[in-house]
């Protein structure tokens, strides 16, 4: 990898589903964390897989799904995280995003925050 690519920024949107293993068990849609604390990682993954199928099949847009279901505050921006460089996100999230081509959607990505699907937008 050349040194110029290490300063390259990417832009991405994501959908985060938190679960009982997440480091912060609260979100904008579940401020008390009741639902999150009762959600297993497997439940979160299967919910995310279903959402991903809807997006990939064209039944729903990524931003609509993110604004409805994502546990991240980026939901109000349709999941948009803006641009970021290496070292700014949790490692698994960063690696998954940099591995995507613009317009691609990741498989399930696990971080301390929960489970995500990511789409690279720039």
C-alpha positions as CSV (number, residue, x, y, z in Angstrom):
1,X,0.0,0.0,0.0
2,X,1.4,3.4,-1.0
3,X,1.8,6.1,1.6
4,X,-0.6,8.4,-0.3
5,X,-3.5,6.0,0.3
6,X,-3.0,6.1,4.1
7,X,-4.1,9.7,4.1
8,X,-7.0,9.0,1.8
9,X,-10.4,9.7,3.3
10,X,-13.5,7.7,2.7
11,X,-17.2,8.6,3.2
12,X,-19.7,6.1,4.4
13,X,-23.2,5.6,5.8
14,X,-24.1,2.8,8.2
15,X,-26.9,1.1,10.0
16,X,-26.1,0.1,13.6
17,X,-28.1,-2.4,15.6
18,X,-27.1,-2.4,19.3
19,X,-27.4,-5.5,21.4
20,X,-26.7,-6.6,25.0
21,X,-23.0,-6.9,24.2
22,X,-22.8,-3.3,23.0
23,X,-20.6,-1.0,25.1
24,X,-23.4,1.7,25.4
25,X,-26.8,0.1,25.8
26,X,-28.9,3.2,24.9
27,X,-29.8,5.0,21.7
28,X,-32.0,7.8,20.3
29,X,-34.8,5.3,19.9
30,X,-34.2,3.4,23.1
31,X,-32.9,6.0,25.6
32,X,-33.5,3.6,28.6
33,X,-31.8,0.8,26.7
34,X,-34.6,-1.6,27.5
35,X,-34.9,-3.1,24.0
36,X,-31.1,-3.1,23.5
37,X,-30.5,-4.9,26.8
38,X,-33.0,-7.6,25.7
39,X,-31.5,-8.0,22.2
40,X,-29.0,-10.8,21.7
41,X,-26.2,-10.4,19.1
42,X,-27.9,-13.1,17.0
43,X,-31.2,-11.2,17.1
44,X,-29.4,-8.0,16.0
45,X,-27.6,-9.9,13.2
46,X,-30.7,-11.4,11.9
47,X,-32.6,-8.1,11.9
48,X,-29.7,-6.5,10.1
49,X,-29.5,-9.3,7.5
50,X,-33.2,-8.8,6.8
51,X,-32.7,-5.1,6.4
52,X,-29.8,-5.7,4.1
53,X,-31.9,-7.9,1.9
54,X,-34.5,-5.2,1.6
55,X,-31.9,-2.6,0.6
56,X,-30.0,-4.9,-1.9
57,X,-33.2,-6.1,-3.5
58,X,-34.3,-2.4,-4.0
59,X,-37.4,-2.7,-1.7
60,X,-36.0,0.0,0.5
61,X,-33.3,2.7,0.3
62,X,-30.3,2.6,2.6
63,X,-31.0,6.0,4.0
64,X,-34.7,5.2,4.7
65,X,-33.8,2.0,6.5
66,X,-31.0,3.8,8.5
67,X,-33.3,6.7,9.6
68,X,-35.9,4.2,10.8
69,X,-33.8,1.4,12.4
70,X,-30.2,2.5,13.1
71,X,-29.3,2.9,16.8
72,X,-26.7,5.5,15.8
73,X,-27.5,9.2,16.0
74,X,-26.4,9.4,12.3
75,X,-29.9,7.9,11.7
76,X,-31.2,11.5,11.4
77,X,-28.9,11.9,8.4
78,X,-29.9,8.6,6.8
79,X,-26.9,6.9,8.4
80,X,-24.3,9.3,6.9
81,X,-21.1,9.5,8.9
82,X,-19.4,12.0,6.6
83,X,-15.7,11.6,5.6
84,X,-13.1,10.0,7.8
85,X,-9.6,8.8,7.6
86,X,-7.7,5.9,9.1
87,X,-7.6,5.8,12.8
88,X,-10.9,7.6,13.4
89,X,-13.2,4.6,13.6
90,X,-13.1,1.3,15.4
91,X,-10.7,-1.0,13.5
92,X,-13.2,-3.5,12.1
93,X,-15.4,-0.7,10.9
94,X,-12.5,1.1,9.3
95,X,-11.2,-2.0,7.6
96,X,-14.6,-3.0,6.2
97,X,-15.2,0.5,4.9
98,X,-11.9,0.8,3.1
99,X,-12.4,-2.6,1.6
100,X,-15.7,-1.5,-0.1
101,X,-16.0,0.1,-3.5
102,X,-18.2,3.2,-3.7
103,X,-21.8,2.0,-3.7
104,X,-21.1,-1.4,-2.2
105,X,-22.7,-2.6,1.0
106,X,-20.8,-4.6,3.5
107,X,-21.8,-7.8,5.2
108,X,-22.3,-7.7,8.9
109,X,-19.5,-5.9,10.7
110,X,-19.0,-6.4,14.5
111,X,-17.6,-3.6,16.7
112,X,-17.9,-2.8,20.4
113,X,-20.8,-0.6,19.5
114,X,-22.9,-3.4,18.0
115,X,-23.4,-4.8,14.5
116,X,-23.4,-2.7,11.4
117,X,-23.9,-2.8,7.7
118,X,-21.9,-0.1,5.9
119,X,-22.2,1.5,2.5
120,X,-19.3,3.4,1.1
121,X,-20.5,6.6,-0.5
122,X,-17.2,8.3,-1.4
